[in-house]
């Protein structure tokens, strides 16, 4: 190893599992970092943070970038999005 580079072969299934675990760890770290801030955001707050339109936000949700939670009440249901998911999305796109 004169040049300081090592090549390691990892099965694809193990690589995908590691990648998923790293994503979960990153989201957990963002949860810890964001203590004291709102844990869940309304779609309007999410759009302000992402600087996008409602259609773009819906596209991100449809593609699976964000998991939404529906809070049901007697008259209507409210959609909320986890702040950590939004922060993770922003960091992964940077």
DSSP file (Angstrom, degrees, kcal/mol; ACC not computed):
  #  RESIDUE AA STRUCTURE BP1 BP2  ACC     N-H-->O    O-->H-N    N-H-->O    O-->H-N    TCO  KAPPA ALPHA  PHI   PSI    X-CA   Y-CA   Z-CA
    1    1 A X              0   0    0      0, 0.0     3,-0.3     0, 0.0     5,-0.1   0.000 360.0 360.0 360.0  67.1    0.0    0.0    0.0
    2    2 A X        +     0   0    0      1,-0.2     0, 0.0     2,-0.1     0, 0.0   0.860 360.0  45.4 -72.7 -35.8    2.4    2.6   -1.2
    3    3 A X  S    S-     0   0    0      2,-0.2    -1,-0.2     1,-0.0     3,-0.1   0.490 109.2-118.0 -91.0  -1.9   -0.2    5.1   -2.3
    4    4 A X  S    S+     0   0    0     -3,-0.3     2,-0.5     1,-0.2    -2,-0.1   0.668  72.6 125.4  78.8  17.1   -2.5    4.7    0.8
    5    5 A X        -     0   0    0      2,-0.0     2,-0.4     0, 0.0    -1,-0.2  -0.934  37.1-172.3-114.1 131.5   -5.5    3.3   -1.1
    6    6 A X        -     0   0    0     -2,-0.5     2,-0.5    -3,-0.1     0, 0.0  -0.958  12.3-148.6-120.1 140.3   -7.1    0.1   -0.2
    7    7 A X        -     0   0    0     -2,-0.4     2,-0.4     2,-0.0    -2,-0.0  -0.934  16.1-173.4-109.6 126.0   -9.9   -1.6   -2.2
    8    8 A X        -     0   0    0     -2,-0.5     2,-0.6     2,-0.0    -2,-0.0  -0.965  16.2-142.4-121.6 134.6  -12.4   -3.6   -0.3
    9    9 A X        +     0   0    0     -2,-0.4     2,-0.4     0, 0.0    -2,-0.0  -0.854  23.1 177.3 -98.2 124.6  -15.1   -5.8   -1.8
   10   10 A X        -     0   0    0     -2,-0.6     5,-0.1     3,-0.0    -2,-0.0  -0.991  34.9-108.7-127.3 132.3  -18.5   -5.7    0.0
   11   11 A X     >  -     0   0    0     -2,-0.4     4,-2.3     1,-0.1     3,-0.2  -0.287  30.3-119.8 -57.8 146.0  -21.6   -7.6   -1.2
   12   12 A X  H  > S+     0   0    0      1,-0.2     4,-2.6     2,-0.2     5,-0.2   0.856 111.4  54.1 -59.0 -39.5  -24.2   -5.2   -2.5
   13   13 A X  H  > S+     0   0    0      1,-0.2     4,-2.0     2,-0.2    -1,-0.2   0.915 110.5  46.3 -63.7 -41.7  -26.8   -6.2    0.1
   14   14 A X  H  > S+     0   0    0     -3,-0.2     4,-2.6     2,-0.2    -1,-0.2   0.887 111.4  52.8 -66.1 -38.1  -24.4   -5.5    2.9
   15   15 A X  H  X S+     0   0    0     -4,-2.3     4,-2.5     2,-0.2    -2,-0.2   0.919 109.7  47.8 -63.0 -44.3  -23.5   -2.2    1.3
   16   16 A X  H  X S+     0   0    0     -4,-2.6     4,-2.2     2,-0.2    -1,-0.2   0.883 111.9  50.3 -64.5 -38.1  -27.2   -1.1    1.1
   17   17 A X  H  X S+     0   0    0     -4,-2.0     4,-2.4     2,-0.2    -2,-0.2   0.917 111.4  48.0 -65.9 -43.2  -27.8   -2.1    4.7
   18   18 A X  H  X S+     0   0    0     -4,-2.6     4,-2.4     2,-0.2    -2,-0.2   0.910 111.2  51.3 -61.9 -42.3  -24.7   -0.1    5.9
   19   19 A X  H  X S+     0   0    0     -4,-2.5     4,-1.9     1,-0.2    -1,-0.2   0.904 110.7  48.4 -61.9 -42.3  -25.9    2.9    3.8
   20   20 A X  H  X S+     0   0    0     -4,-2.2     4,-2.1     2,-0.2    -1,-0.2   0.906 111.2  50.1 -64.5 -42.7  -29.3    2.6    5.4
   21   21 A X  H  X S+     0   0    0     -4,-2.4     4,-2.4     1,-0.2    -2,-0.2   0.889 108.9  51.9 -64.1 -39.7  -27.9    2.4    8.9
   22   22 A X  H  X S+     0   0    0     -4,-2.4     4,-2.4     1,-0.2    -1,-0.2   0.887 108.4  51.8 -65.0 -37.9  -25.6    5.4    8.3
   23   23 A X  H  X S+     0   0    0     -4,-1.9     4,-2.2     2,-0.2    -2,-0.2   0.902 109.8  49.3 -62.9 -41.4  -28.7    7.4    7.2
   24   24 A X  H  X S+     0   0    0     -4,-2.1     4,-2.2     2,-0.2    -2,-0.2   0.901 111.1  49.3 -64.6 -41.4  -30.5    6.4   10.4
   25   25 A X  H  X S+     0   0    0     -4,-2.4     4,-2.4     2,-0.2    -2,-0.2   0.914 110.1  51.1 -63.7 -43.1  -27.5    7.5   12.5
   26   26 A X  H  X S+     0   0    0     -4,-2.4     4,-2.0     1,-0.2    -2,-0.2   0.903 110.5  48.8 -62.3 -41.1  -27.4   10.8   10.7
   27   27 A X  H  X S+     0   0    0     -4,-2.2     4,-2.1     2,-0.2    -1,-0.2   0.892 110.2  51.6 -65.5 -39.0  -31.1   11.4   11.3
   28   28 A X  H  X S+     0   0    0     -4,-2.2     4,-2.1     2,-0.2    -2,-0.2   0.900 108.8  50.8 -64.2 -40.2  -30.6   10.6   15.0
   29   29 A X  H  X S+     0   0    0     -4,-2.4     4,-2.4     1,-0.2    -1,-0.2   0.890 109.3  50.7 -64.4 -38.7  -27.8   13.0   15.3
   30   30 A X  H  X S+     0   0    0     -4,-2.0     4,-2.1     2,-0.2    -1,-0.2   0.865 106.7  55.3 -66.5 -35.3  -29.9   15.7   13.7
   31   31 A X  H  < S+     0   0    0     -4,-2.1    -2,-0.2     2,-0.2    -1,-0.2   0.927 110.6  45.2 -59.7 -44.9  -32.7   14.9   16.2
   32   32 A X  H >< S+     0   0    0     -4,-2.1     3,-1.3     1,-0.2    -2,-0.2   0.909 112.5  51.2 -65.3 -42.3  -30.2   15.5   19.0
   33   33 A X  H 3< S+     0   0    0     -4,-2.4    -1,-0.2     1,-0.3    -2,-0.2   0.848 108.2  52.9 -62.8 -35.0  -28.9   18.7   17.4
   34   34 A X  T >< S+     0   0    0     -4,-2.1     3,-2.2    -5,-0.1    -1,-0.3   0.237  74.3 137.4 -91.1  14.5  -32.4   20.1   17.0
   35   35 A X  T <   +     0   0    0     -3,-1.3     3,-0.1     1,-0.3    -3,-0.1  -0.369  69.4  31.9 -59.6 138.3  -33.5   19.7   20.6
   36   36 A X  T 3  S+     0   0    0      1,-0.5    -1,-0.3    -2,-0.0     2,-0.2   0.198 104.5  92.9  95.4 -15.7  -35.3   22.8   21.7
   37   37 A X  S <  S-     0   0    0     -3,-2.2    -1,-0.5     1,-0.1     2,-0.1  -0.631  95.6 -75.6-101.3 166.8  -36.7   23.3   18.2
   38   38 A X        -     0   0    0     -2,-0.2    -1,-0.1     1,-0.2    45,-0.1  -0.404  36.3-154.1 -61.4 131.9  -40.1   22.1   16.9
   39   39 A X  S    S+     0   0    0     -2,-0.1    44,-2.9     1,-0.1    45,-0.4   0.860  78.7  39.3 -77.0 -35.7  -39.8   18.4   16.2
   40   40 A X  E    S-A   82   0A   0     42,-0.2     2,-0.3    43,-0.1    42,-0.2  -0.897  71.9-158.4-118.0 147.0  -42.6   18.4   13.5
   41   41 A X  E     -A   81   0A   0     40,-3.1    40,-2.6    -2,-0.4     2,-0.1  -0.898  17.8-121.3-123.0 150.5  -43.3   21.0   10.9
   42   42 A X  E  >  -A   80   0A   0     -2,-0.3     4,-2.5    38,-0.2     5,-0.2  -0.419  38.4-104.3 -76.7 163.2  -46.3   22.0    8.9
   43   43 A X  H  > S+     0   0    0     36,-0.6     4,-2.5     1,-0.2     5,-0.2   0.881 123.1  54.5 -57.5 -36.7  -46.1   21.8    5.1
   44   44 A X  H  > S+     0   0    0      2,-0.2     4,-1.9     1,-0.2    -1,-0.2   0.926 109.5  46.0 -63.9 -44.1  -45.9   25.6    5.0
   45   45 A X  H  > S+     0   0    0      1,-0.2     4,-2.1     2,-0.2    -1,-0.2   0.893 112.4  51.7 -64.9 -39.1  -42.9   25.6    7.4
   46   46 A X  H  X S+     0   0    0     -4,-2.5     4,-2.7     1,-0.2     5,-0.2   0.906 108.2  51.1 -62.9 -41.7  -41.3   22.9    5.5
   47   47 A X  H  X>S+     0   0    0     -4,-2.5     5,-1.7     1,-0.2     4,-1.4   0.876 109.0  51.6 -64.1 -36.9  -41.7   24.8    2.2
   48   48 A X  H  <5S+     0   0    0     -4,-1.9    -1,-0.2     2,-0.2    -2,-0.2   0.912 112.7  44.7 -65.7 -42.3  -40.1   27.9    3.9
   49   49 A X  H  <5S+     0   0    0     -4,-2.1    -2,-0.2     1,-0.2    -1,-0.2   0.921 120.2  40.1 -67.7 -43.2  -37.1   25.9    5.1
   50   50 A X  H  <5S-     0   0    0     -4,-2.7    -1,-0.2    -5,-0.2    -2,-0.2   0.638 101.8-134.7 -79.8 -14.3  -36.7   24.1    1.7
   51   51 A X  T  <5 +     0   0    0     -4,-1.4     2,-0.3     1,-0.2    -3,-0.2   0.962  62.6 122.4  55.7  54.8  -37.4   27.3   -0.3
   52   52 A X      < -     0   0    0     -5,-1.7    -1,-0.2    -6,-0.1    -2,-0.1  -0.871  62.7-100.4-138.6 170.7  -39.8   25.4   -2.6
   53   53 A X     >  -     0   0    0     -2,-0.3     4,-2.3    -3,-0.1     5,-0.2  -0.338  37.9-104.4 -86.1 171.8  -43.4   25.4   -3.7
   54   54 A X  H  > S+     0   0    0      1,-0.2     4,-2.6     2,-0.2     5,-0.2   0.881 122.0  53.8 -63.4 -39.2  -46.2   23.2   -2.5
   55   55 A X  H  > S+     0   0    0      2,-0.2     4,-2.0     1,-0.2    -1,-0.2   0.900 109.0  47.9 -63.8 -40.6  -45.9   21.1   -5.7
   56   56 A X  H  > S+     0   0    0      2,-0.2     4,-2.4     1,-0.2    -2,-0.2   0.924 111.5  50.0 -66.4 -43.8  -42.2   20.5   -5.2
   57   57 A X  H  X S+     0   0    0     -4,-2.3     4,-2.2     1,-0.2    -2,-0.2   0.923 111.0  49.5 -59.8 -44.1  -42.8   19.5   -1.6
   58   58 A X  H  X S+     0   0    0     -4,-2.6     4,-2.7     1,-0.2    -1,-0.2   0.873 108.7  53.5 -63.1 -36.4  -45.5   17.1   -2.7
   59   59 A X  H  X S+     0   0    0     -4,-2.0     4,-2.1     2,-0.2    -1,-0.2   0.915 108.1  49.6 -63.0 -43.7  -43.1   15.7   -5.3
   60   60 A X  H  <>S+     0   0    0     -4,-2.4     5,-2.3     2,-0.2     6,-0.6   0.899 112.4  48.1 -61.4 -40.7  -40.5   15.1   -2.6
   61   61 A X  H ><5S+     0   0    0     -4,-2.2     3,-1.1     1,-0.2    -2,-0.2   0.925 111.1  50.2 -65.8 -44.5  -43.1   13.3   -0.5
   62   62 A X  H 3<5S+     0   0    0     -4,-2.7    -1,-0.2     1,-0.3    -2,-0.2   0.845 108.5  52.9 -62.9 -34.3  -44.3   11.2   -3.4
   63   63 A X  T 3<5S-     0   0    0     -4,-2.1    -1,-0.3    -5,-0.2    -2,-0.2   0.555 119.6-111.3 -79.9  -7.2  -40.7   10.2   -4.2
   64   64 A X  T < 5S+     0   0    0     -3,-1.1    -3,-0.2    -4,-0.5    -2,-0.1   0.596  80.8 126.1  91.9  11.4  -40.2    9.0   -0.6
   65   65 A X  S   <S+     0   0    0     -5,-2.3     2,-0.4    -6,-0.2    -4,-0.2   0.844  77.9  33.2 -69.3 -32.1  -37.8   11.7    0.6
   66   66 A X  S    S-     0   0    0     -6,-0.6     2,-0.6    -5,-0.1    -2,-0.2  -0.975  70.8-145.1-127.1 137.9  -40.1   12.6    3.5
   67   67 A X        -     0   0    0     -2,-0.4    15,-0.7    15,-0.1     2,-0.3  -0.898  24.8-154.0 -96.6 124.8  -42.4   10.4    5.6
   68   68 A X  E     -B   81   0A   0     -2,-0.6     2,-0.5    13,-0.1    13,-0.2  -0.704   4.8-146.7-100.3 152.7  -45.5   12.4    6.6
   69   69 A X  E     -B   80   0A   0     11,-2.6    11,-2.5    -2,-0.3     2,-0.6  -0.967   9.8-145.1-116.2 131.7  -47.7   11.9    9.6
   70   70 A X  E     -B   79   0A   0     -2,-0.5     2,-0.7     9,-0.2     9,-0.2  -0.872   7.5-159.3-100.8 120.3  -51.4   12.6    9.3
   71   71 A X  E     -B   78   0A   0      7,-3.8     7,-3.2    -2,-0.6     2,-0.4  -0.875  15.3-153.1 -96.9 115.4  -52.9   13.9   12.5
   72   72 A X  E     +B   77   0A   0     -2,-0.7     2,-0.2     5,-0.2     5,-0.2  -0.738  19.8 169.5 -97.0 136.5  -56.6   13.3   12.4
   73   73 A X        -     0   0    0      3,-2.0     0, 0.0    -2,-0.4     0, 0.0  -0.661  51.6 -86.5-125.1-173.9  -59.2   15.4   14.2
   74   74 A X  S    S+     0   0    0     -2,-0.2     3,-0.1     1,-0.2    -2,-0.0   0.896 122.1  27.8 -65.1 -40.5  -62.9   15.5   14.0
   75   75 A X  S    S-     0   0    0      1,-0.2     2,-0.3    -3,-0.0    -1,-0.2   0.835 127.9  -7.4 -94.9 -35.6  -63.1   18.0   11.1
   76   76 A X        -     0   0    0     -5,-0.0    -3,-2.0     2,-0.0     2,-0.4  -0.934  62.0-111.2-153.4 170.3  -59.9   17.5    9.1
   77   77 A X  E     - B   0  72A   0     -2,-0.3     2,-0.4    -5,-0.2    -5,-0.2  -0.924  25.1-148.9-113.4 142.6  -56.6   15.8    9.0
   78   78 A X  E     - B   0  71A   0     -7,-3.2    -7,-3.8    -2,-0.4     2,-0.4  -0.902   7.5-142.5-111.8 135.6  -53.3   17.7    9.4
   79   79 A X  E     - B   0  70A   0     -2,-0.4   -36,-0.6    -9,-0.2     2,-0.3  -0.827  20.7-178.0 -98.4 132.7  -50.1   16.7    7.7
   80   80 A X  E     -AB  42  69A   0    -11,-2.5   -11,-2.6    -2,-0.4     2,-0.4  -0.945  12.0-152.8-129.3 154.3  -46.8   17.1    9.6
   81   81 A X  E     -AB  41  68A   0    -40,-2.6   -40,-3.1    -2,-0.3     2,-0.2  -0.972  26.2-110.2-127.7 138.6  -43.2   16.4    8.6
   82   82 A X  E  >  -A   40   0A   0    -15,-0.7     4,-1.4    -2,-0.4     3,-0.4  -0.488  17.9-142.1 -69.8 131.9  -40.3   15.6   10.9
   83   83 A X  H  > S+     0   0    0    -44,-2.9     4,-2.8     1,-0.2     5,-0.2   0.878 100.5  59.1 -60.5 -39.2  -37.7   18.4   11.0
   84   84 A X  H  > S+     0   0    0    -45,-0.4     4,-2.5     1,-0.2    -1,-0.2   0.866 102.6  53.2 -61.3 -36.0  -34.9   15.8   11.1
   85   85 A X  H  > S+     0   0    0     -3,-0.4     4,-2.1     2,-0.2    -1,-0.2   0.905 110.8  46.5 -64.5 -40.4  -36.0   14.4    7.8
   86   86 A X  H  X S+     0   0    0     -4,-1.4     4,-2.4     2,-0.2    -2,-0.2   0.927 113.3  48.2 -67.7 -44.9  -35.9   17.9    6.2
   87   87 A X  H  X S+     0   0    0     -4,-2.8     4,-2.5     1,-0.2    -2,-0.2   0.906 112.1  49.7 -62.0 -41.2  -32.5   18.7    7.7
   88   88 A X  H  X S+     0   0    0     -4,-2.5     4,-2.5    -5,-0.2    -1,-0.2   0.902 109.8  51.5 -63.6 -41.1  -31.1   15.3    6.5
   89   89 A X  H  X S+     0   0    0     -4,-2.1     4,-1.3     2,-0.2    -2,-0.2   0.919 111.1  47.9 -61.6 -44.5  -32.5   16.0    3.0
   90   90 A X  H  X S+     0   0    0     -4,-2.4     4,-0.8     1,-0.2     3,-0.3   0.926 113.7  46.5 -62.9 -45.3  -30.8   19.4    2.9
   91   91 A X  H  < S+     0   0    0     -4,-2.5     3,-0.5     1,-0.2    -1,-0.2   0.870 110.2  52.6 -66.7 -36.4  -27.5   18.0    4.1
   92   92 A X  H  < S+     0   0    0     -4,-2.5    -1,-0.2     1,-0.2    -2,-0.2   0.753 110.6  48.9 -72.5 -21.6  -27.5   15.1    1.7
   93   93 A X  H  <        0   0    0     -4,-1.3    -1,-0.2    -3,-0.3    -2,-0.2   0.596 360.0 360.0 -89.1 -13.0  -28.1   17.5   -1.2
   94   94 A X     <        0   0    0     -4,-0.8    -1,-0.2    -3,-0.5    -2,-0.1   0.486 360.0 360.0 -74.0 360.0  -25.3   19.9   -0.2
